């Protein structure tokens, strides 16, 4: 049977980041965080219908709200577009 599955996620995170300046226009930002997400799956056409599957990390079941830990981490490469010179502390 094929059906559309909807996912709703609400959560909060605390993140910490560090920026490393490469030049006046380029810099790198590295971030790491911790948080908690509340997710709920429903079947779009019939919200009372239930479905359950074992996912790789956590089981997925419809019609119940589950608390799932969140560990956001990553990096960004940033580029300044305007010609204004950026002053940053020398390290």
N, CA, C and O atoms as a GROMACS GRO file, in nm:
protein
  364
    1UNK      N    1   0.084  -0.117   0.000
    1UNK     CA    2   0.000   0.000   0.000
    1UNK      C    3   0.089   0.125   0.000
    1UNK      O    4   0.188   0.130   0.073
    2UNK      N    5   0.056   0.221  -0.079
    2UNK     CA    6   0.130   0.346  -0.086
    2UNK      C    7   0.044   0.458  -0.028
    2UNK      O    8  -0.075   0.469  -0.059
    3UNK      N    9   0.105   0.541   0.057
    3UNK     CA   10   0.032   0.652   0.118
    3UNK      C   11   0.132   0.762   0.155
    3UNK      O   12   0.249   0.733   0.181
    4UNK      N   13   0.085   0.887   0.157
    4UNK     CA   14   0.174   0.997   0.196
    4UNK      C   15   0.187   1.004   0.348
    4UNK      O   16   0.088   0.998   0.420
    5UNK      N   17   0.310   1.016   0.394
    5UNK     CA   18   0.339   1.023   0.536
    5UNK      C   19   0.387   1.165   0.568
    5UNK      O   20   0.479   1.215   0.505
    6UNK      N   21   0.324   1.229   0.667
    6UNK     CA   22   0.362   1.365   0.706
    6UNK      C   23   0.438   1.361   0.837
    6UNK      O   24   0.408   1.281   0.926
    7UNK      N   25   0.538   1.447   0.847
    7UNK     CA   26   0.620   1.456   0.966
    7UNK      C   27   0.620   1.600   1.016
    7UNK      O   28   0.642   1.694   0.939
    8UNK      N   29   0.594   1.617   1.146
    8UNK     CA   30   0.597   1.749   1.207
    8UNK      C   31   0.700   1.746   1.319
    8UNK      O   32   0.696   1.659   1.406
    9UNK      N   33   0.794   1.841   1.317
    9UNK     CA   34   0.901   1.845   1.416
    9UNK      C   35   0.904   1.984   1.480
    9UNK      O   36   0.906   2.086   1.410
   10UNK      N   37   0.905   1.987   1.612
   10UNK     CA   38   0.922   2.110   1.689
   10UNK      C   39   1.033   2.083   1.790
   10UNK      O   40   1.034   1.978   1.853
   11UNK      N   41   1.124   2.177   1.805
   11UNK     CA   42   1.234   2.153   1.898
   11UNK      C   43   1.309   2.279   1.932
   11UNK      O   44   1.281   2.387   1.881
   12UNK      N   45   1.406   2.261   2.020
   12UNK     CA   46   1.493   2.371   2.061
   12UNK      C   47   1.637   2.320   2.070
   12UNK      O   48   1.661   2.205   2.106
   13UNK      N   49   1.730   2.407   2.036
   13UNK     CA   50   1.872   2.372   2.037
   13UNK      C   51   1.954   2.482   2.102
   13UNK      O   52   1.920   2.600   2.095
   14UNK      N   53   2.062   2.442   2.164
   14UNK     CA   54   2.166   2.534   2.209
   14UNK      C   55   2.288   2.506   2.123
   14UNK      O   56   2.333   2.392   2.112
   15UNK      N   57   2.342   2.612   2.063
   15UNK     CA   58   2.457   2.596   1.976
   15UNK      C   59   2.570   2.690   2.018
   15UNK      O   60   2.546   2.799   2.070
   16UNK      N   61   2.691   2.644   1.996
   16UNK     CA   62   2.810   2.726   2.017
   16UNK      C   63   2.889   2.724   1.886
   16UNK      O   64   2.897   2.622   1.819
   17UNK      N   65   2.948   2.838   1.853
   17UNK     CA   66   3.020   2.847   1.725
   17UNK      C   67   3.150   2.923   1.743
   17UNK      O   68   3.168   3.000   1.838
   18UNK      N   69   3.239   2.900   1.650
   18UNK     CA   70   3.369   2.968   1.648
   18UNK      C   71   3.397   3.008   1.504
   18UNK      O   72   3.380   2.928   1.412
   19UNK      N   73   3.440   3.132   1.484
   19UNK     CA   74   3.472   3.180   1.349
   19UNK      C   75   3.623   3.194   1.334
   19UNK      O   76   3.693   3.242   1.423
   20UNK      N   77   3.669   3.151   1.219
   20UNK     CA   78   3.811   3.163   1.183
   20UNK      C   79   3.819   3.246   1.056
   20UNK      O   80   3.764   3.208   0.953
   21UNK      N   81   3.887   3.360   1.064
   21UNK     CA   82   3.900   3.450   0.948
   21UNK      C   83   4.010   3.400   0.857
   21UNK      O   84   4.123   3.375   0.901
   22UNK      N   85   3.977   3.386   0.730
   22UNK     CA   86   4.074   3.346   0.629
   22UNK      C   87   4.130   3.470   0.558
   22UNK      O   88   4.250   3.479   0.533
   23UNK      N   89   4.041   3.564   0.527
   23UNK     CA   90   4.081   3.691   0.467
   23UNK      C   91   3.976   3.795   0.504
   23UNK      O   92   3.888   3.769   0.586
   24UNK      N   93   3.984   3.914   0.441
   24UNK     CA   94   3.883   4.017   0.469
   24UNK      C   95   3.744   3.976   0.422
   24UNK      O   96   3.644   4.021   0.479
   25UNK      N   97   3.736   3.894   0.322
   25UNK     CA   98   3.606   3.854   0.267
   25UNK      C   99   3.565   3.711   0.300
   25UNK      O  100   3.446   3.681   0.296
   26UNK      N  101   3.656   3.624   0.333
   26UNK     CA  102   3.624   3.484   0.361
   26UNK      C  103   3.648   3.451   0.508
   26UNK      O  104   3.746   3.495   0.568
   27UNK      N  105   3.557   3.374   0.564
   27UNK     CA  106   3.583   3.316   0.695
   27UNK      C  107   3.506   3.185   0.710
   27UNK      O  108   3.410   3.159   0.637
   28UNK      N  109   3.548   3.106   0.804
   28UNK     CA  110   3.493   2.973   0.829
   28UNK      C  111   3.429   2.974   0.967
   28UNK      O  112   3.486   3.025   1.063
   29UNK      N  113   3.310   2.916   0.976
   29UNK     CA  114   3.240   2.906   1.104
   29UNK      C  115   3.214   2.759   1.133
   29UNK      O  116   3.158   2.688   1.049
   30UNK      N  117   3.253   2.714   1.251
   30UNK     CA  118   3.231   2.576   1.295
   30UNK      C  119   3.136   2.582   1.414
   30UNK      O  120   3.157   2.661   1.507
   31UNK      N  121   3.030   2.498   1.413
   31UNK     CA  122   2.934   2.501   1.522
   31UNK      C  123   2.901   2.359   1.571
   31UNK      O  124   2.914   2.262   1.497
   32UNK      N  125   2.858   2.353   1.697
   32UNK     CA  126   2.821   2.228   1.762
   32UNK      C  127   2.710   2.261   1.861
   32UNK      O  128   2.713   2.366   1.925
   33UNK      N  129   2.614   2.172   1.874
   33UNK     CA  130   2.504   2.200   1.964
   33UNK      C  131   2.440   2.075   2.021
   33UNK      O  132   2.479   1.963   1.989
   34UNK      N  133   2.342   2.097   2.105
   34UNK     CA  134   2.263   1.989   2.164
   34UNK      C  135   2.120   2.041   2.179
   34UNK      O  136   2.098   2.160   2.202
   35UNK      N  137   2.025   1.951   2.164
   35UNK     CA  138   1.886   1.994   2.173
   35UNK      C  139   1.791   1.877   2.184
   35UNK      O  140   1.832   1.761   2.198
   36UNK      N  141   1.663   1.909   2.176
   36UNK     CA  142   1.558   1.808   2.186
   36UNK      C  143   1.451   1.841   2.084
   36UNK      O  144   1.404   1.955   2.078
   37UNK      N  145   1.411   1.743   2.004
   37UNK     CA  146   1.305   1.758   1.906
   37UNK      C  147   1.186   1.672   1.946
   37UNK      O  148   1.201   1.563   2.000
   38UNK      N  149   1.067   1.724   1.920
   38UNK     CA  150   0.944   1.648   1.939
   38UNK      C  151   0.886   1.626   1.800
   38UNK      O  152   0.855   1.722   1.730
   39UNK      N  153   0.872   1.501   1.759
   39UNK     CA  154   0.825   1.471   1.624
   39UNK      C  155   0.698   1.387   1.630
   39UNK      O  156   0.676   1.310   1.723
   40UNK      N  157   0.616   1.404   1.527
   40UNK     CA  158   0.492   1.328   1.514
   40UNK      C  159   0.468   1.298   1.367
   40UNK      O  160   0.470   1.388   1.283
   41UNK      N  161   0.446   1.172   1.336
   41UNK     CA  162   0.412   1.128   1.201
   41UNK      C  163   0.263   1.103   1.193
   41UNK      O  164   0.203   1.048   1.286
   42UNK      N  165   0.201   1.143   1.082
   42UNK     CA  166   0.062   1.111   1.053
   42UNK      C  167   0.048   1.073   0.907
   42UNK      O  168   0.132   1.110   0.824
   43UNK      N  169  -0.054   0.999   0.876
   43UNK     CA  170  -0.084   0.964   0.737
   43UNK      C  171  -0.177   1.072   0.684
   43UNK      O  172  -0.280   1.100   0.744
   44UNK      N  173  -0.141   1.133   0.573
   44UNK     CA  174  -0.208   1.254   0.524
   44UNK      C  175  -0.356   1.231   0.493
   44UNK      O  176  -0.439   1.313   0.532
   45UNK      N  177  -0.390   1.125   0.425
   45UNK     CA  178  -0.528   1.104   0.382
   45UNK      C  179  -0.618   1.052   0.493
   45UNK      O  180  -0.739   1.075   0.490
   46UNK      N  181  -0.561   0.982   0.591
   46UNK     CA  182  -0.638   0.924   0.699
   46UNK      C  183  -0.560   0.936   0.829
   46UNK      O  184  -0.484   0.846   0.863
   47UNK      N  185  -0.576   1.046   0.903
   47UNK     CA  186  -0.495   1.068   1.022
   47UNK      C  187  -0.519   0.967   1.134
   47UNK      O  188  -0.436   0.957   1.225
   48UNK      N  189  -0.630   0.892   1.132
   48UNK     CA  190  -0.655   0.792   1.237
   48UNK      C  191  -0.589   0.658   1.207
   48UNK      O  192  -0.579   0.574   1.296
   49UNK      N  193  -0.546   0.637   1.085
   49UNK     CA  194  -0.480   0.512   1.047
   49UNK      C  195  -0.341   0.507   1.112
   49UNK      O  196  -0.274   0.610   1.122
   50UNK      N  197  -0.298   0.389   1.156
   50UNK     CA  198  -0.168   0.376   1.220
   50UNK      C  199  -0.072   0.295   1.133
   50UNK      O  200  -0.114   0.209   1.056
   51UNK      N  201   0.055   0.326   1.148
   51UNK     CA  202   0.160   0.258   1.073
   51UNK      C  203   0.284   0.257   1.160
   51UNK      O  204   0.314   0.357   1.226
   52UNK      N  205   0.356   0.145   1.161
   52UNK     CA  206   0.477   0.136   1.243
   52UNK      C  207   0.585   0.063   1.163
   52UNK      O  208   0.558  -0.038   1.098
   53UNK      N  209   0.709   0.118   1.170
   53UNK     CA  210   0.823   0.058   1.102
   53UNK      C  211   0.946   0.079   1.189
   53UNK      O  212   0.958   0.182   1.257
   54UNK      N  213   1.037  -0.016   1.188
   54UNK     CA  214   1.163   0.000   1.261
   54UNK      C  215   1.264   0.068   1.170
   54UNK      O  216   1.307   0.011   1.070
   55UNK      N  217   1.299   0.190   1.206
   55UNK     CA  218   1.397   0.267   1.132
   55UNK      C  219   1.537   0.222   1.174
   55UNK      O  220   1.551   0.140   1.266
   56UNK      N  221   1.639   0.274   1.108
   56UNK     CA  222   1.776   0.236   1.140
   56UNK      C  223   1.815   0.271   1.283
   56UNK      O  224   1.879   0.191   1.352
   57UNK      N  225   1.776   0.392   1.330
   57UNK     CA  226   1.814   0.437   1.464
   57UNK      C  227   1.700   0.429   1.564
   57UNK      O  228   1.719   0.381   1.676
   58UNK      N  229   1.581   0.475   1.526
   58UNK     CA  230   1.466   0.475   1.616
   58UNK      C  231   1.343   0.423   1.542
   58UNK      O  232   1.330   0.446   1.422
   59UNK      N  233   1.253   0.353   1.610
   59UNK     CA  234   1.131   0.308   1.543
   59UNK      C  235   1.039   0.427   1.513
   59UNK      O  236   1.034   0.523   1.589
   60UNK      N  237   0.968   0.418   1.402
   60UNK     CA  238   0.874   0.523   1.361
   60UNK      C  239   0.734   0.468   1.375
   60UNK      O  240   0.703   0.361   1.323
   61UNK      N  241   0.648   0.542   1.444
   61UNK     CA  242   0.508   0.505   1.460
   61UNK      C  243   0.423   0.630   1.440
   61UNK      O  244   0.461   0.739   1.482
   62UNK      N  245   0.307   0.613   1.377
   62UNK     CA  246   0.220   0.728   1.353
   62UNK      C  247   0.132   0.754   1.474
   62UNK      O  248   0.113   0.667   1.560
   63UNK      N  249   0.079   0.874   1.479
   63UNK     CA  250  -0.019   0.918   1.578
   63UNK      C  251   0.032   0.922   1.721
   63UNK      O  252  -0.047   0.906   1.815
   64UNK      N  253   0.160   0.941   1.741
   64UNK     CA  254   0.212   0.966   1.876
   64UNK      C  255   0.333   1.058   1.866
   64UNK      O  256   0.411   1.051   1.771
   65UNK      N  257   0.346   1.143   1.965
   65UNK     CA  258   0.457   1.238   1.970
   65UNK      C  259   0.573   1.174   2.044
   65UNK      O  260   0.557   1.120   2.154
   66UNK      N  261   0.690   1.182   1.984
   66UNK     CA  262   0.810   1.121   2.041
   66UNK      C  263   0.916   1.229   2.063
   66UNK      O  264   0.929   1.321   1.982
   67UNK      N  265   0.991   1.217   2.173
   67UNK     CA  266   1.103   1.307   2.200
   67UNK      C  267   1.230   1.242   2.147
   67UNK      O  268   1.260   1.127   2.179
   68UNK      N  269   1.304   1.315   2.065
   68UNK     CA  270   1.425   1.263   2.000
   68UNK      C  271   1.539   1.361   2.025
   68UNK      O  272   1.522   1.481   2.003
   69UNK      N  273   1.656   1.313   2.070
   69UNK     CA  274   1.768   1.406   2.090
   69UNK      C  275   1.821   1.459   1.956
   69UNK      O  276   1.816   1.390   1.854
   70UNK      N  277   1.871   1.581   1.960
   70UNK     CA  278   1.927   1.644   1.840
   70UNK      C  279   2.069   1.690   1.871
   70UNK      O  280   2.096   1.750   1.975
   71UNK      N  281   2.160   1.661   1.779
   71UNK     CA  282   2.299   1.703   1.791
   71UNK      C  283   2.342   1.776   1.664
   71UNK      O  284   2.411   1.718   1.580
   72UNK      N  285   2.301   1.903   1.649
   72UNK     CA  286   2.341   1.977   1.529
   72UNK      C  287   2.489   2.010   1.530
   72UNK      O  288   2.543   2.055   1.632
   73UNK      N  289   2.555   1.988   1.419
   73UNK     CA  290   2.697   2.018   1.405
   73UNK      C  291   2.726   2.043   1.258
   73UNK      O  292   2.660   1.989   1.170
   74UNK      N  293   2.827   2.126   1.233
   74UNK     CA  294   2.864   2.150   1.095
   74UNK      C  295   2.957   2.269   1.081
   74UNK      O  296   3.012   2.320   1.178
   75UNK      N  297   2.974   2.310   0.956
   75UNK     CA  298   3.057   2.427   0.928
   75UNK      C  299   2.998   2.502   0.811
   75UNK      O  300   2.925   2.447   0.729
   76UNK      N  301   3.032   2.630   0.806
   76UNK     CA  302   2.988   2.716   0.696
   76UNK      C  303   3.107   2.794   0.646
   76UNK      O  304   3.193   2.837   0.725
   77UNK      N  305   3.113   2.814   0.516
   77UNK     CA  306   3.212   2.901   0.454
   77UNK      C  307   3.136   3.028   0.415
   77UNK      O  308   3.042   3.022   0.336
   78UNK      N  309   3.177   3.140   0.470
   78UNK     CA  310   3.107   3.266   0.450
   78UNK      C  311   3.190   3.360   0.363
   78UNK      O  312   3.313   3.361   0.368
   79UNK      N  313   3.119   3.440   0.282
   79UNK     CA  314   3.182   3.535   0.192
   79UNK      C  315   3.109   3.667   0.202
   79UNK      O  316   2.987   3.671   0.193
   80UNK      N  317   3.182   3.774   0.219
   80UNK     CA  318   3.124   3.909   0.227
   80UNK      C  319   3.116   3.967   0.086
   80UNK      O  320   3.216   3.971   0.015
   81UNK      N  321   2.996   4.014   0.045
   81UNK     CA  322   2.973   4.063  -0.091
   81UNK      C  323   3.012   4.209  -0.111
   81UNK      O  324   3.065   4.244  -0.217
   82UNK      N  325   2.987   4.294  -0.013
   82UNK     CA  326   3.014   4.436  -0.036
   82UNK      C  327   3.163   4.467  -0.024
   82UNK      O  328   3.242   4.382   0.017
   83UNK      N  329   3.199   4.589  -0.062
   83UNK     CA  330   3.341   4.626  -0.065
   83UNK      C  331   3.389   4.687   0.066
   83UNK      O  332   3.505   4.725   0.077
   84UNK      N  333   3.302   4.696   0.166
   84UNK     CA  334   3.339   4.749   0.295
   84UNK      C  335   3.443   4.658   0.359
   84UNK      O  336   3.426   4.537   0.365
   85UNK      N  337   3.549   4.717   0.407
   85UNK     CA  338   3.655   4.637   0.470
   85UNK      C  339   3.609   4.590   0.607
   85UNK      O  340   3.553   4.667   0.684
   86UNK      N  341   3.632   4.466   0.636
   86UNK     CA  342   3.596   4.408   0.765
   86UNK      C  343   3.718   4.413   0.854
   86UNK      O  344   3.827   4.370   0.815
   87UNK      N  345   3.700   4.466   0.973
   87UNK     CA  346   3.812   4.465   1.069
   87UNK      C  347   3.789   4.353   1.167
   87UNK      O  348   3.681   4.341   1.225
   88UNK      N  349   3.888   4.272   1.186
   88UNK     CA  350   3.879   4.163   1.282
   88UNK      C  351   4.008   4.157   1.362
   88UNK      O  352   4.112   4.202   1.315
   89UNK      N  353   4.000   4.104   1.481
   89UNK     CA  354   4.120   4.101   1.565
   89UNK      C  355   4.227   4.009   1.507
   89UNK      O  356   4.196   3.902   1.454
   90UNK      N  357   4.349   4.050   1.518
   90UNK     CA  358   4.462   3.966   1.473
   90UNK      C  359   4.491   3.863   1.581
   90UNK      O  360   4.490   3.895   1.700
   91UNK      N  361   4.515   3.739   1.540
   91UNK     CA  362   4.544   3.633   1.636
   91UNK      C  363   4.674   3.567   1.604
   91UNK      O  364   4.715   3.474   1.674
   0.00000   0.00000   0.00000
